[in-house]
């Protein structure tokens, strides 16, 4: 089997897995729970045949080599759109993982959004802007995807460290989605840095890169196909740290309410003395009135 044919076969397998995932999300109503993830899968399913067709046409010199320009703009449009959608995917996964703690979920989403904005600003600030014209599009696309990849790795690390506290199962779909994106992000950071900008699509490292993408998609397919354990209500003791943090986060942002201030326990002696003095005064007042 030639290298071109092998890469084409892996691309076809990737398309079939994405299509199967999209069907599973629709049949199991998972698109209601993860709408951004469903949009990401539909984008990949809809764009892959077009991109493969343009890539094939480029190799055959169709339309007087206009396929190259069409492929360039189509590929980077899909790439940037994927980066934007992935940001909302991370928020959906974060909400699903913290669904049992409404206070922490609302407060955490606010912090998550600010962290995403800072990450995008920092990533775009590192772009050299040495290229001019349409050549700056790949730099901007890589910058956006780099910031989203950092968020995905941070989300996976957060879920791994707080699974016991959140009562989150390893078989939960939110963890499976975060795991798949963690593999993809690691793939982008490690392997993509080893591939030169002008390397061929049939280079050996490209096969490794595509293989890890297929493993990530297979992870999502397994999590979506297998029955997911039911999320049970989380019962926590009152003195639990996460319970206190959830209550504090729930109180943030709400208007103030009237609070009944309880008298300190240390002032009970003064209260008793005042009562005794009041009784003595009332008794003396009654005795003086009786004598008059």
ROVODO-714583 format. One record per residue: x, y, z of N, C-alpha, C in turn; residue in three letters. Coordinates in steps of 0.1 Angstrom, whole numbers, plus 5000, padded with zeros to 4 digits. Layout:
XYZXYZXYZALA;...
//
This chain:
500849885000500050005000500950135000UNK;500650224991501450344990501150435002UNK;502050535004501850625015500550715013UNK;500350755000499250834997497950765000UNK;497950634996496750554998496450535013UNK;497550515021497450485035496850615042UNK;497350725039496850855045495450875041UNK;495050845029493650855024492750765032UNK;493250645034492450545042492250595056UNK;493250645062493150705076492150815076UNK;492150905066491251015065489750965064UNK;489650855056488250795055487750735068UNK;488650675075488350615088487950735098UNK;488750835098488350955106487051005103UNK;486651015090485351065086484250975091UNK;484450845090483450745094483250745109UNK;484350765117484150775131483450895135UNK;483751005129483051135132481551125129UNK;481251055117479851045113479150955123UNK;479750845128479150755138478950825151UNK;479850915155479750995167478551085166UNK;478451155154477351245152475951175153UNK;475951055148474650975148474350935163UNK;475450895170475150855184474750975192UNK;475351095190474851215197473451245195UNK;473051225182471651255179470651145184UNK;471051015183470150915188469950905203UNK;471050945210471050935225470751075231UNK;470351175223470051305228471251375235UNK;472451335232473551395238473851535233UNK;473251565221473451705216472751805225UNK;471751765233471151855242472051885254UNK;472851785258473751805269475051865265UNK;475551835253476751895248476551955234UNK;475852065233475552125220476752165212UNK;477752215219478952265212479752145206UNK;479752035214480451915209479751855197UNK;478351865196477651825185477951905173UNK;478052045175478352135164479752105159UNK;480752075168482052045164482151915155UNK;481351815159481351685151480651715137UNK;479551795137478951825124479851905115UNK;480651995121481552065113482651975106UNK;483151885114484151795109483551705098UNK;482351655101481651565091481351635078UNK;480951765079480551835067481751885059UNK;482851915066484051975060485051875054UNK;485051765060486151665055485951625041UNK;484751585036484651555022485051665012UNK;484651785016484951905008486551925007UNK;487151915019488551935019489351825012UNK;488851705014489551595007489351604991UNK;488151644987487951664973488851774967UNK;488951884975489851994970491351954970UNK;491651874980493051824980493351724969UNK;492351644966492551554954492651634941UNK;491751734940491751824928493051894927UNK;493651934938494952004937496051914931UNK;496051784936497051694930496751664916UNK;495551674911495251654897495151784888UNK;495451894895495552024888494152054881UNK;493152044889491852074884491652224884UNK;490752274876490352414875491652514875UNK;492552474867493752564865494452594879UNK;494552494887495252504900494452604910UNK;493252634907492452714917492052634929UNK;492252504928491852414940492752444952UNK;494052484949494952524960494452634968UNK;494052744961493452864968492152824975UNK;491352744969490052704975490352624988UNK;491352534986491652444998492252535009UNK;493052625006493752715016492652785024UNK;491752855018490752935025489752845032UNK;489352735026488452645032489052575045UNK;490252535044490952465055491052555067UNK;491552675064491752765076490452825081UNK;489452835073488152875078487552775088UNK;487752645084487252535092488152525105UNK;489452545103490352545115490052645125UNK;489852775121489552885130488152865136UNK;487152815128485852785134485852675144UNK;486752575142486852465151487452515165UNK;488452615164489052665176487952745184UNK;487152815177486052895184485052795191UNK;484652695183483652595188484252515200UNK;485552485200486152415210486152485224UNK;486252615223486152695235484752675242UNK;483652665234482352645240482252495244UNK;482952405238482952265242483552255256UNK;484652325258485252315272484352365282UNK;483552475279482552525289481452425291UNK;480952355281479952255283480452135291UNK;481652095289482251985297482452025311UNK;482852155313483052205327481652215334UNK;480652255327479352265334478752125337UNK;478952025328478551895330479251825342UNK;480551855344481251795355480851855368UNK;480451985368480152045381478652065382UNK;477851985375476352005375475751975389UNK;476451895397475951875411476151985420UNK;477052085416477352195425477052325417UNK;475852365418475352485410476152605413UNK;476452635426477152755429478552755423UNK;479352645425480652635419480652645404UNK;479552585398479552585384479352725378UNK;478452805384478252935379479453025381UNK;479953015393481153095396482353055388UNK;482552915386483652865378483552905363UNK;482352905358482252945344482653085341UNK;482353175351482853315349484353325349UNK;484953255359486453245359487053185347UNK;486353075342486753005330486753095318UNK;485753175317485653275305486753375305UNK;487053425317488053525319489453465316UNK;489653345320490853275317491053245302UNK;489953215296489953195281490353325274UNK;489753435278490053565272491553595274UNK;492053575286493453605288494353515280UNK;493953385279494753295271494853335256UNK;493653375251493653415237494453545235UNK;494453635244495253755243496653725243UNK;497053645253498553605254498953535241UNK;498153435236498553365225498653445212UNK;497653535210497753625199498853725200UNK;499253765212500353865214501653805210UNK;501753665211503053605207503153585192UNK;502153605185502253595170503153705165UNK;504053665157505053765152504553865142UNK;503453835135502853915125503953955114UNK;504953865113505953885102505353875088UNK;504353785087503753765074502653875072UNK;502453905060501554005055500553945046UNK;499354005045498353955036497653835041UNK;497353735032496653615036497553525044UNK;498853535043499753445050499653465065UNK;498953575070498853585085497753505090UNK;496853455081495753365086496253245093UNK;497253165088497653055095498253085109UNK;498953205110499453245123498353265133UNK;497353335129496153365138495453235141UNK;495353145132494653015134495452935144UNK;496752925143497652855152497552915166UNK;497553055167497453115180496153085187UNK;495053085180493753055186493652915191UNK;494152825182494152675186495052645197UNK;496152725198497152705209496452745222UNK;495752855223495052895235493952795239UNK;493252745229492152645233492852515237UNK;493952475232494552355236495052365250UNK;495552485254495952505268494752485277UNK;493652545274492352535282491952385283UNK;492052315272491752165272492652085282UNK;493852115282494752045291494552085305UNK;494252215307493952255321492652195326UNK;491652185317490352115321490551975324UNK;491351905316491651755319492351745332UNK;493351835335494051825348493151855359UNK;492251945358491251985368490351865372UNK;489851795361488951685363489751565370UNK;490951545366491751435372492051455386UNK;492251585390492651615404491351625413UNK;490251655407489051675416487951575414UNK;488251465408487251365405486551305418UNK;487351285428486751235440485951335447UNK;486351465447485551565454484251595446UNK;484351585433483151615425482251485424UNK;482651375429481951245427481751215413UNK;482751235405482751215390483351075387UNK;482651005379483050865375484050875363UNK;484950785362485850775351485050745338UNK;483950685339483150645328482150755323UNK;482150865330481350975327481751035313UNK;480751075305481051125292481851255292UNK;481551335302482351465302483851435304UNK;484151335312485551305314486151245301UNK;485351165294485751105282486051205271UNK;485251315270485451415260486651495264UNK;486851525277488051595281489351515279UNK;489251385281490351295278490751295263UNK;489751285255490051285240490651415236UNK;490151525241490751655237492151675243UNK;492351615255493651615261494751545252UNK;494351435247495251365238495551445225UNK;494451505220494651585208495551705210UNK;495351765222496151885225497651845227UNK;497851735234499251685236499851655222UNK;499051595213499451565200499851685192UNK;499051795194499451915187500651975192UNK;500851975205502052045211503351965209UNK;503251835210504451755210504851715195UNK;503951655188504251605175504251715164UNK;503351805165503251905155504551995156UNK;505152005168506352095169507552025162UNK;507451885160508551815154508451815139UNK;507251855134507051855119507351985114UNK;508151995104508452125098507352175090UNK;507352315088506252375082506052325067UNK;507052285061506952245047507052095045UNK;506752015056506851875055505651815046UNK;505851705041504851645033503751575041UNK;502551565035501451505042501651355044UNK;502651295037502951155039504151135047UNK;504651235054505851215062505451115074UNK;506451045079506150945090505551005102UNK;505951125106505351195118503851225115UNK;503451245102502051275099501251155102UNK;501751035100501050915103500850895118UNK;501850935126501750925140500751025145UNK;500751145139499751255143498351205140UNK;498151155128496851105124496350985132UNK;497350895136497050785145496550825158UNK;497150925164496650975177495251045176UNK;495051105165493751165163492651055162UNK;492950945155492050835155491850775168UNK;492850765177492750715190491850805198UNK;491950935197491051025204489651005200UNK;489450995187488050975182487450845186UNK;488350745187487850615192487550615206UNK;488250705214487850715228486450775230UNK;486250885222484850945222483750845218UNK;484050765208483150665203482850565214UNK;483850515221483650425231482750475243UNK;483050605247482350665258480850685254UNK;480650725241479350755237478450635235UNK;479150525230478450395228478150315240UNK;479050315250478850245262477850315271UNK;477050235279476150295289476850375299UNK;476350495302477050585311476350565325UNK;477250565336476650545349475750675353UNK;474650645359473750755363474450845374UNK;474250975372474751065382473851065394UNK;474351025406473551025418473651155425UNK;472651195433472751315440473851305450UNK;474651415451475851425459475351465473UNK;475751375483475351405497476751435504UNK;476751555510477951595516477751635530UNK;478651615540478451665553478551815554UNK;477951875564477852025565479252085566UNK;480152015573481452065575482452035564UNK;481851985552482751955541483252085534UNK;484452085530485052205524484352245511UNK;484152145502483552175490482052225491UNK;481352175502480052225505480052365509UNK;481052405517481152545521481552635509UNK;482452585500482752665489481552675479UNK;480752575478479652585470478552685475UNK;478452685488477552785494478052925492UNK;479352945494479953075492479753125478UNK;480053035468479953065454478453095450UNK;477553025457476053055454475653185459UNK;476253225470475953355476476553475468UNK;477653455461478253565454477353605442UNK;477153735441476453785430474953805433UNK;474453755444473053765448472853895457UNK;471753955456471454075465471454035479UNK;471854125487471954095502470554075508UNK;470453995518469253965525469454005540UNK;468254025546468354065560468753945569UNK;469653975578470153865586469953895600UNK;469353805608469153815622470453795629UNK;470953895636472253885643471953825657UNK;472553715660472453655673473353715683UNK;472853735695473653795705474853705709UNK;476053755711477153675714476953595727UNK;477453475727477253395739477953445751UNK;479053525749479753575761479053685768UNK;477953735763477253845770476053805778UNK;475953675781474753625788474753675802UNK;475953705809475953755823475453895824UNK;475753975814475254115814473754115813UNK;473254025804471754015802471053975815UNK;471653885823471053845835471053955845UNK;472154035846472254145855471154245852UNK;470954275839469954375835468554335839UNK;468254205838466954155842466754165857UNK;467754135865467654145879467454285884UNK;468254375877468054525881466654565877UNK;466154525866464854565862463754515871UNK;463854395876462954335886462954415899UNK;464154445904464254525916463654665915UNK;463854725904463254855902461754855902UNK;461254755895459754735894459154705908UNK;459854625916459454595930459454715939UNK;460454795938460554915946459455015942UNK;459255025929458155115924456855075929UNK;456554945929455254895934455054925949UNK;456154895956456054915971455855065974UNK;456555155967456355305970454955345967UNK;454355285956453055325953452055275963UNK;452255155969451355105979451455185992UNK;452555235995452755316007452055446006UNK;452055505994451455635992449955625991UNK;
//
